Each structure stands twice: as structure tokens, then as C-alpha cells.
Amino acid sequence: MVPPDIHDLFLASASVAGALIGLLFVAISVAADRLARDKAGTEVHRIRASAALTAFTNALAVSLLALIPGHKIGIASVAVAILGLMFVVASLLSLIRGHRMQWALAREATFLVGLVVIFVLQLLAGTAIIAHPGNSGTVNTVAFLVVFCFLGGIYRSWELIGAPSIGLVHEVTALALKKHDVDDQRDA
């Protein structure tokens, strides 16, 4: 059973998930040329779109089912986690089948492994809720995992639309390469 103090979180979460899914559909429509089957590199974009949709759908399903009175969140968490794990396995197989595992795809695989962690934790928490319905700590764990699904879905959506990526590793590497180029010019 969902404790009353966390009920509003799931209510807000269901609303946010619905809105984000709608925005994702718009982003997919805008990026439709990237998702065309006959273009090179489209598999990565399709996996990004599917990963975002899976993360948002996970958050939506768990949140909506948590709002139904009774002991539904444990079963919902287990069922949605299993579906999420099936998606990740299919996506990893698609990456392996479609390409030799290249370094560029390692980033995609790493994100998918992150989803595996979220879904396995959600599966374990859902199982614990089913076994001990009065334990509100595991419901809080599911709530945190819903938040992580949102963050992952937003990150994937950002990449899907081709938005700029400014990360610490990228910027440090670029700075080091620039310094290396300057040093090479001085030596020449």
C-alpha cells in the first residue's frame, strides 16, 4: 500500500510522465528523418527513442497503478520492471546484431545497463512490497526509481533531438587536445 505522505508524489509523477510522453512523441516527429530505416546510424536513434519511451512509460505505469487503492504498487513494479528488462535485452541484442560492438556504441550500451540496474532494483523492491505490504521504505525506493526513470528519459530525449552535449569529460578532453595542438605548433 502506498503511504499517504507519498501519494501526491505519484499523482504528480503520473501527470509529468503523461506530459513527457506527449513531448517525446513531438520530438520523435521532429526527428523522424533520423529514425528512417534506410539511413545509416538510425538504429542508435531508434534505441534512444525507445529507451526514453520505456523510461517514461515505466514511470507512468508505476505511478498510475500506485494511485489505485489497495496493494497494487508491488505487482505493478514487478510487471513493469520485467517489461523494461525485456526492452533492454532486445535493445542490446539489436546493438550487437546491427553493429560490431564499437566504442561509439559503448555509450549506448552503458545507458542500457543503467536501465537494467533501475529495473532490477524495481523488480526487487516490488517483490519486497508484495512480501511485506506494510513496509513503506520499499515504496519510497520505487518512488526514487520513478524519478531516475524521468531523468534517464529526459537525457535520452535530449540526445534524440540532437541537442548539444556539454559534459565534464568532453570539455576536459577538448581542452587537453587544444593545449596539445598549441604545443605542437610551438615545436614546429
C-alpha positions in Angstrom: 0.0 0.0 0.0 1.2 3.5 -0.8 1.7 5.6 2.3 -0.4 8.8 2.3 2.7 11.0 2.5 3.9 9.8 -0.8 0.6 9.6 -2.6 0.9 13.2 -4.0 4.4 12.3 -5.5 2.8 9.5 -7.5 -0.1 11.8 -8.5 2.4 14.5 -9.8 4.6 11.8 -11.3 1.7 10.4 -13.4 0.9 13.9 -14.7 4.5 14.6 -15.5 5.0 11.3 -17.2 2.0 11.8 -19.4 3.2 15.3 -20.5 6.8 14.0 -21.2 5.4 11.1 -23.3 3.5 13.6 -25.3 6.6 15.8 -25.8 8.6 12.7 -26.7 6.1 12.0 -29.5 6.6 15.5 -30.8 10.4 15.1 -30.6 10.1 11.8 -32.5 8.1 13.6 -35.1 10.6 16.3 -35.5 13.5 13.8 -35.6 11.7 11.4 -38.0 14.4 11.7 -40.6 16.9 10.3 -38.0 14.7 7.4 -37.4 14.2 6.4 -41.0 15.2 2.7 -41.5 17.2 3.3 -44.7 19.7 5.7 -43.2 23.0 4.8 -41.5 23.1 5.1 -37.8 19.4 5.1 -37.3 19.4 2.1 -35.0 21.0 4.2 -32.3 18.4 6.9 -32.6 15.6 4.3 -32.6 17.1 2.8 -29.4 17.3 6.2 -27.8 13.7 7.0 -28.6 12.6 3.6 -27.4 14.7 3.9 -24.2 13.1 7.3 -23.4 9.6 6.0 -24.1 10.3 2.9 -21.9 11.6 5.0 -19.0 8.6 7.4 -19.2 6.1 4.6 -19.6 7.7 2.8 -16.6 7.2 6.0 -14.5 3.7 6.4 -15.8 2.5 2.9 -15.2 4.0 2.6 -11.7 2.6 6.0 -10.7 -0.9 5.4 -12.0 -1.1 1.9 -10.5 0.2 3.3 -7.2 -2.8 5.6 -7.1 -5.3 2.7 -7.2 -6.4 1.9 -3.6 -5.1 -1.3 -2.3 -1.9 -3.3 -2.7 -1.1 -2.6 -6.4 2.3 -0.9 -6.4 4.2 -4.1 -5.7 2.6 -6.1 -8.6 2.9 -3.0 -10.8 6.6 -2.6 -10.0 7.4 -6.2 -10.8 5.4 -6.3 -14.0 6.7 -3.1 -15.4 10.3 -4.0 -14.4 10.0 -7.3 -16.3 8.8 -5.4 -19.4 11.6 -2.9 -19.0 14.2 -5.7 -18.8 12.7 -7.3 -21.9 13.2 -4.0 -23.8 16.8 -3.7 -22.6 17.7 -7.2 -23.7 16.1 -6.6 -27.1 17.9 -3.3 -27.5 21.3 -4.8 -26.5 20.7 -7.6 -29.0 19.8 -5.0 -31.6 23.1 -3.2 -31.0 25.1 -6.4 -31.2 23.3 -7.7 -34.3 23.3 -4.4 -36.2 26.9 -3.5 -35.5 30.2 -4.8 -34.3 30.4 -3.6 -30.8 32.3 -0.3 -31.4 33.5 2.2 -28.9 30.8 4.7 -30.1 28.1 2.1 -29.2 29.6 1.5 -25.7 27.9 4.7 -24.5 24.5 3.4 -25.7 25.2 0.0 -24.1 26.2 1.8 -20.8 22.9 3.7 -20.7 21.0 0.4 -21.3 23.0 -1.2 -18.5 21.9 1.7 -16.3 18.3 0.9 -17.1 18.9 -2.7 -16.2 20.1 -1.6 -12.8 16.9 0.5 -12.3 14.6 -2.3 -13.5 16.3 -4.9 -11.4 16.1 -2.7 -8.3 12.5 -2.0 -9.1 11.8 -5.7 -9.5 13.4 -6.4 -6.1 11.5 -3.6 -4.5 8.3 -4.7 -6.0 8.9 -8.3 -4.8 9.7 -6.9 -1.3 6.5 -4.9 -1.3 4.4 -7.9 -2.2 6.1 -9.9 0.5 5.8 -7.1 3.1 3.0 -4.8 2.1 3.3 -2.6 5.2 7.0 -1.6 4.5 6.9 1.9 3.3 10.6 2.0 2.8 10.4 -0.1 -0.3 7.6 2.1 -1.6 10.0 5.0 -1.2 12.6 3.1 -3.2 10.1 2.6 -6.0 9.4 6.4 -5.9 13.1 7.2 -6.2 13.4 4.8 -9.1 10.5 6.6 -10.8 12.5 9.8 -10.5 15.5 8.1 -12.0 13.4 6.9 -14.9 12.4 10.5 -15.5 16.0 11.7 -15.5 17.1 8.9 -17.9 14.2 9.5 -20.2 14.9 13.2 -20.3 18.6 12.6 -21.0 17.7 10.2 -23.9 15.2 12.6 -25.3 17.8 15.4 -25.2 20.2 13.2 -27.2 17.4 12.1 -29.6 16.8 15.6 -30.8 20.5 16.2 -31.3 20.9 18.8 -28.7 24.4 19.9 -27.7 26.2 17.8 -25.2 28.5 19.6 -22.8 30.0 17.3 -20.3 33.0 17.5 -18.0 34.9 14.6 -19.6 34.2 16.1 -23.1 35.3 19.6 -22.1 38.5 18.4 -20.3 39.4 16.2 -23.3 38.8 19.1 -25.7 40.9 21.5 -23.6 43.8 18.9 -23.4 43.7 18.4 -27.1 43.7 22.1 -27.7 46.7 22.5 -25.4 48.4 19.6 -27.2 47.8 21.3 -30.6 49.3 24.6 -29.3 52.4 22.8 -28.0 52.8 21.0 -31.4 52.6 24.4 -33.2 55.3 25.9 -31.0 57.6 22.9 -31.6 57.1 23.2 -35.4 
